[in-house]
């Protein structure tokens, strides 16, 4: 029971308690209205990790095994840590059908490599993206930044559909300087003609006691293109719009006859029968093991065998001309493009220009064995590569010099089918020396003319 004396102390105390409760309530955070209520301020959350993106690069060959690829990709990922590069390899005749199926199904790769011969068919089937707008806004990737003959191959109706990846025509004459020195023979030069090279090869061909060749003067000369073009011949009348074959002309026939004579008359190079008897050895194997003094081919021969080339101190010059000084070289090559329907077209373009630009080239060079990489089709990147130490051959200059005189396969939608049906079987008979050159070339021409009508 409280008395009046107690009350004079109780009232002030109650006020103190009430004031304390009010102050505590003001200081405490408000309870959420419901247990599931989200925090009011978004900036109190940790940022969500960026989503991973997989960029699919399709190719008809194992691109990820190419010299320098790993270094280039690693550098790209430094600025794109959330991007994974997946290489999809589909070989041979299955490549185009698979891409068509993926495009139709809405699951296309983002980037695709396309070899130059079937390239027109890929464009006609609307499988490739017009890259002209991308090039216009990308410094260092305008049309003038590429070797014109290369870019023209991947241009259709004034629009660019593919970026040239490599610049390496069949225009290199590799030679072993020690073999030339030992034989007391002057080295070949960029102005050497094919007849002059054969005379060198005769002096460099060696036989054993049983008259079996133990050292060839030259190998890699079984590609008829080199001789058709060097002699001023051609496959068709117009590469862009072919209407008839030119294989049955005098110049084309003369070039192929020279090739056959090297095998069976001069006996300075391999015949198909001898090549088949070597148990899988390649012409490059013969050259880097000093069983051949010269090798005719492309720069890829060195890139794919850098240590062997370095071991023999391989030299190279621009490929021989025809007997009258005519200079022309067959070329293949690959372009990379953004596939129609890609879910990541901007990223795909970013990868392409990095992959084939100067920075990508630099990183590929750093990671490649002896710095051996395919010379790029981008001129700025190519020129940078030319300034680097070359450890596996003496120079890369001949590869650039050749670019002004390259010839692609005819720009016909069915050219690959035409070549397989008309050219290859007839040339096989010529090289086996079972059919006269003129007869085979005439037959090939008639076949080509029929195919061009389709």
Helices and strands as residue ranges (DSSP letters): H 4-27, G 42-44, E 53-59, G 63-65, H 69-79, E 83-89, H 94-104, E 111-115, H 119-124, H 132-136, G 143-145, H 148-153, E 155-156, E 159-160, E 163-164, E 172-176, H 177-183, H 194-204, E 206-207, E 213-215, H 224-230, H 250-264, H 272-276, H 283-288, E 294-297, H 300-303, H 306-311, E 314-318, E 329-330, E 334-338, H 345-355, H 358-367, G 369-371, H 379-386, H 397-402, G 403-405, E 406-407, H 415-418, I 419-423, H 424-431, H 437-452
